[in-house]
Amino acid sequence: MERKYPHLCDPIRVGNVTFRNRMFSAPMGGTDIENDGCIGPKSTAFYEYRARGGAAAVTVSELMVHPATDGSHAYHLDESILNSLARAAYTADAIRRHGAIPSIELSHSGMYAGTYMTDKNRSLGLTRWSADDSVRADGVPVRALTRELIDEITSAYGHVAALCKRAGFEMLMVHAGHGWLLNQFLSPMYNHRADEYGGSTENRCRFVIQVLKVIRAAVGPGFPIELRLSGAEFVPEGYDLDEGIKIARILEPYFDILHVTAGTYQRTFGITHPSMFEAHGRNVYLAEEIRKHISKPVAAIGGLSDPEQMEEIIASGKADIVYMGRQLLADPELPNKVISNRDDEIVRCMRCFVCMSERAVTSTRRCAVNPIIGREDEGFEISPAPVKKRVLIAGGGPGGLSAALTAARRGHYRNCNQGHLPGTPCRHGHMSQRPC
Ligand SMILES: Cc1cc2nc3c(=O)[nH]c(=O)nc-3n(C[C@H](O)[C@H](O)[C@H](O)COP(=O)(O)O)c2cc1C
C-alpha cells in the first residue's frame, strides 16, 4: 500500500529505542490521582487509549519529583507507598502492550505549587519555592531555593528517574517549559539571582544541566531523555526565540530529544495551548528555527491535527517528531488512520477546552467530540441492543451525531419520518427494519 503520509509513518530511533512512527502523544494531565499520589486505573486506561490508537510514544503526565517542596497536584512515585511502583508499572505495561513507547514526565511546579489542588486549605499552607524571593501576582509569597534545596531537588530527579525506569518506562520527559520550576530558573522573568544560578543564560541553565546529568546517571546511556522547553516566552520580561536557541544549544549535550513548546501556562495560556483563534501549528516555527542550530531530534507541538500539515512539517525538516495533545483526545485513532490512509475518518479537535475546564470543576477528563474520554475503562465494545428500537436524536451537533452513530452500531433502526410501525411498510415501501 502506498502511504499518503510516508514521513509521518517513518520510524525513528533515539538512543536504544525505536519509535514506530513520528506521531507522539503529549502529556495530558492526571485525573484519578489517588490521595497518596498513585496513578489511578482511569488514568492508566486514559493513556492506554492513545497507545491503542497508534501513537509511537505516549507520555504520562507530570510526576512530581519532590513533594516536600512542591506539594502540587500531580502523581508521585515513592517506593515507601504501597503500590506506587506497581501502579506506574501497570500504566507502562498498558501503553507498551499496544506497541507504543511508555514515557513519563518529571516535573516540579516551583512557585506555582498547588495550582490544581482541590484542597484549598492545604494549598494555602504550602511554601512556594522558586529562583527568587518574590510575591506572586495573586499575593502568594514565594521563597528563593537555597543551594541545599536545589541539590536536594536535583537528587530527587535522579531518584525518581531510576524508579520510572524500574517501573518500565522507556523514555523520560523533563519539563522545563510552561512556567514551572525549571522554566522559572531559565527565565529572566522569574530568575534574578545573584549566585551561579542567575544572571547569564549559562548560569540560568545550570539547574537544568544539573538535573539532566543526574537523570542520565540514574538511567544510563541509550535511555532517551527528552527535554520539554518553551522556545520563547512571548512576554517582554521573558526570553525570546534568540535566547531560546541559545538555551537549546547550551543544554544540547544533556538531552536526546528537544521538545519545543511555547510560553507559560500562567501568562500565555492561549499560545501554550493554541486556542481556536490561533493558527494550527502556530508554534512550529520555534521548533524549526531551533532545529537549525542543534543536531539532536526536535519535536514540534501546538494545535496540530491535520495530517497534511504534520506530514509537511516532517518532510520539510521543520521537526523530526510531531506531538499532539488535544487532537489525540478528540481522536486517539488518528495515527492508525494516518497509517492506513483513512485520514478522511479523523475526528478533529475543536480546541474548545472542555478537556481543560471539566477537570477544574469535576476532576474528570472529558472531550466534546469523543464520549469515550474519561470512560475508557468502561470498555470499547459496542454491544448489540437486545431490543431494537427506533431512535430519535434531538440535535445534530457532535454529541447528537455520536449518539446516532452509536445507536446505529447497536443495531437500532434509523428513524423513518413516516412513523410507520414495525413490520409495516412506509410510503417509500421500506419495512421498518430497513433504513429510510
Ligand atoms: C487537558 C490538558 C492537560 C494537560 N496536561 C499537561 C501536563 O500534565 N503536562 C504538560 O507538560 N502539559 C500538559 N498539557 C499541555 C499539552 O501537553 C500540550 O502542550 C498543549 O495542549 C498544546 O498541544 P495541543 O495543541 O496539541 O493540545 C495539557 C493540556 C491539556 C489541554
The ligand as an ORCA input file, in Angstrom:
! r2SCAN-3c Opt
* xyz 0 1
  C      -6.329     18.934     29.382
  C      -4.864     19.204     29.242
  C      -3.955     18.676     30.151
  C      -2.592     18.924     30.008
  N      -1.697     18.384     30.899
  C      -0.376     18.601     30.729
  C       0.573     18.026     31.620
  O       0.239     17.305     32.556
  N       1.890     18.294     31.414
  C       2.317     19.086     30.393
  O       3.517     19.288     30.240
  N       1.432     19.619     29.521
  C       0.123     19.398     29.668
  N      -0.765     19.925     28.777
  C      -0.244     20.658     27.603
  C      -0.157     19.701     26.414
  O       0.786     18.691     26.634
  C       0.212     20.458     25.129
  O       1.472     21.062     25.308
  C      -0.791     21.546     24.762
  O      -2.123     21.100     24.936
  C      -0.600     22.002     23.318
  O      -0.734     20.913     22.453
  P      -2.100     20.635     21.601
  O      -2.423     21.898     20.888
  O      -1.741     19.516     20.681
  O      -3.167     20.280     22.581
  C      -2.132     19.709     28.926
  C      -3.053     20.229     28.015
  C      -4.412     19.996     28.171
  C      -5.373     20.572     27.154
*
